[in-house]
């Protein structure tokens, strides 16, 4: 039974069904009864396995195909009419050519299967921020994940208009040679085929919330960003919000769910998580920048998540969660992954489905990119404003990367335009986790390199334009680096909860409550203005962490010149000016 009479929706579904030829079509109404029925079906076929109801109520385990374990950037395309609009950082193909290629792969791909129709909302239904989509899929795993990650069902079908985002996903043969994740921004369409893994098939996630939404934001005057949203409550009970962008492996989820150090907690400091991954930002009626998390759940990396590194994330996964590609502990029907604790199970099944003994095996039990999909409302520090349709007002925007020596612990941009420059040159040095050489500088502007749905230089121009719209109400922009190392390669700053010490200074700067020192790269704190009590860091060490090495920054400038050359004459003149000004200050 269709949940809507909207002709545009029904006609499109008819076309997709005629092409993929499913045996039946089922609309997802979002009721617990329907979802429970689907869980039972998926357990019966072995698609998912039910875990220990006492220890992990409502939790399930799923394994993907061994060739299908991560986002596939080389198979991800932006198909707009002009290649120039996709820019040098995206894969492009002519839309008509790509549609023809995909049609061959989709034809008959759902024969013998059910097509599920998922009406879903990015954001609180009815919010000024909200955007609606429909994902068609032949995977119950996708349905169950989308029901955690987004708001799904009848309430969405009731408000969906003709401008919905169309998403078609078919598992087909899970063939890596014919795997495609394709975005048609001019048609508001996403097509995914031959994958069953999260980021490639949960089309509300990076596909809609960033790649398509970044294009909508450009056209409609708002921003879709790869950012966490965090509220910091001070002892006076005042909550101030910031949005922060970090490339992968830079502690984004840990920061989103930060637990204040003990002496901060005793004084009454609290931290509230509004979102851990994506922020949609728009100018509010008051002229300030407001942010909303368009998602309804967390799709987090399991390995390394534990009681010490991120207790809030761990507690979030204790009910109603789907675990993907982790270890199945057969002794008590629970899950395990590397970095969870020091007790790997002896009687277990690894992520590939093979018998595994954690005490003797040299192979990892969980895939390094194994995941949990958990309801945000489970999070112990979820913000009371999480469901606020108006979002939250943003005082600070924070960029960060992983640099051993170059970037100081924290610095503030000189103004909005300089802040856009700081975001555009964001970088991380490769760690052992990434393939290839260690210590290579990888630029990831605004942490959006794989996710921007159009030309990166036009995206920077959109940021500059947003600054003009916001004027003196624009948030202040900062850069942080928790990853400075000593000569032996050990991290100098303790990180985790202690990062609140830096956030406190950042937010004070936004409200003109503390001073700063001008340097060649921006404004830095006076070392005395960072609270170091019980941090294990002394004042001299902090002064070192705030040091700006002119020689290293001159090398950095050379690297930025090389990076900017990629963008040719599309590079906004303002960014070229900022680079020249930095060079001048360093000399």
ZITA-V566191 format. One record per residue. N is the residue number from 1. NEAR is the number of other ideal C-beta (glycine too) atoms within 12 Angstrom. Layout:
n=(N:N)
near=(NEAR:NEAR)
This chain:
n=(1:2:3:4:5:6:7:8:9:10:11:12:13:14:15:16:17:18:19:20:21:22:23:24:25:26:27:28:29:30:31:32:33:34:35:36:37:38:39:40:41:42:43:44:45:46:47:48:49:50:51:52:53:54:55:56:57:58:59:60:61:62:63:64:65:66:67:68:69:70:71:72:73:74:75:76:77:78:79:80:81:82:83:84:85:86:87:88:89:90:91:92:93:94:95:96:97:98:99:100:101:102:103:104:105:106:107:108:109:110:111:112:113:114:115:116:117:118:119:120:121:122:123:124:125:126:127:128:129:130:131:132:133:134:135:136:137:138:139:140:141:142:143:144:145:146:147:148:149:150:151:152:153:154:155:156:157:158:159:160:161:162:163:164:165:166:167:168:169:170:171:172:173:174:175:176:177:178:179:180:181:182:183:184:185:186:187:188:189:190:191:192:193:194:195:196:197:198:199:200:201:202:203:204:205:206:207:208:209:210:211:212:213:214:215:216:217:218:219:220:221:222:223:224:225:226:227:228:229:230:231:232:233:234:235:236:237:238:239:240:241:242:243:244:245:246:247:248:249:250:251:252:253:254:255:256:257:258:259:260:261:262:263:264:265:266:267:268:269:270:271:272:273:274:275:276:277:278:279:280:281:282:283:284:285:286:287:288:289:290:291:292:293:294:295:296:297:298:299:300:301:302:303:304:305:306:307:308:309:310:311:312:313:314:315:316:317:318:319:320:321:322:323:324:325:326:327:328:329:330:331:332:333:334:335:336:337:338:339:340:341:342:343:344:345:346:347:348:349:350:351:352:353:354:355:356:357:358:359:360:361:362:363:364:365:366:367:368:369:370:371:372:373:374:375:376:377:378:379:380:381:382:383:384:385:386:387:388:389:390:391:392:393:394:395:396:397:398:399:400:401:402:403:404:405:406:407:408:409:410:411:412:413:414:415:416:417:418:419:420:421:422:423:424:425:426:427:428:429:430:431:432:433:434:435:436:437:438:439:440:441:442:443:444:445:446:447:448:449:450:451:452:453:454:455:456:457:458:459:460:461:462:463:464:465:466:467:468:469:470:471:472:473:474:475:476:477:478:479:480:481:482:483:484:485:486:487:488:489:490:491:492:493:494:495:496:497:498:499:500:501:502:503:504:505:506:507:508:509:510:511:512:513:514:515:516:517:518:519:520:521:522:523:524:525:526:527:528:529:530:531:532:533:534:535:536:537:538:539:540:541:542:543:544:545:546:547:548:549:550:551:552:553:554:555:556:557:558:559:560:561:562:563:564:565:566:567:568:569:570:571:572:573:574:575:576:577:578:579:580:581:582:583:584:585:586:587)
near=(14:23:30:29:13:23:14:20:32:24:17:29:35:19:19:35:32:18:27:35:21:30:15:17:27:29:30:40:28:31:17:16:13:26:30:19:19:35:31:18:22:28:21:14:17:16:30:34:30:26:34:22:15:13:18:32:17:29:36:42:43:43:33:37:28:18:22:37:31:32:29:31:22:15:31:36:36:43:38:34:19:17:20:19:29:36:33:25:32:35:24:28:26:19:27:16:18:32:24:15:22:36:24:18:33:37:20:21:35:32:19:14:27:30:38:45:45:52:43:49:41:44:41:29:29:19:25:21:39:37:39:43:45:47:47:48:47:42:44:38:43:49:43:45:53:47:40:44:47:48:39:43:34:25:24:41:33:20:26:37:21:17:21:38:44:37:46:47:51:45:38:35:21:28:20:24:15:24:36:38:45:46:47:36:40:21:26:32:38:44:46:50:45:34:41:38:40:46:41:43:50:47:45:51:44:43:49:47:49:44:49:45:47:42:41:35:36:29:21:20:18:34:48:49:44:43:46:43:51:48:40:44:30:24:17:14:13:19:26:33:42:48:49:52:49:39:37:33:28:37:37:41:38:37:42:45:43:44:32:32:29:15:19:28:18:13:20:16:32:29:40:35:45:44:49:44:43:48:48:42:44:37:30:24:12:13:15:25:41:36:44:45:49:51:48:44:41:46:43:45:39:42:30:28:39:24:18:19:27:39:22:38:42:33:26:35:49:29:24:33:42:48:47:47:40:50:45:40:33:24:20:19:24:33:47:41:40:31:26:32:21:13:17:29:31:20:22:34:29:34:36:26:22:17:19:30:22:30:15:14:21:11:20:25:39:40:33:26:32:41:44:48:47:42:31:41:22:32:39:24:33:32:33:16:26:34:24:26:22:22:38:38:32:41:36:40:45:51:49:49:42:38:39:29:27:35:41:40:42:47:39:40:38:27:25:30:31:35:38:40:40:43:46:45:40:43:38:37:33:24:25:14:19:19:12:12:12:17:21:18:29:30:32:35:40:45:39:41:34:33:41:43:45:40:35:40:34:32:42:40:26:36:45:31:25:35:32:20:23:34:16:13:23:31:45:40:44:42:45:45:42:40:35:36:24:15:10:8:16:13:25:31:36:25:34:29:33:35:41:37:39:46:43:36:40:45:36:30:35:32:19:11:18:22:17:28:25:17:27:28:40:36:32:37:36:21:27:16:25:35:27:28:18:18:28:16:28:15:19:14:22:32:22:22:40:37:28:33:23:19:16:23:30:22:20:33:29:20:23:34:22:17:28:31:18:21:29:15:13:25:31:29:19:26:34:25:19:34:34:19:23:32:23:13:21:23:13)
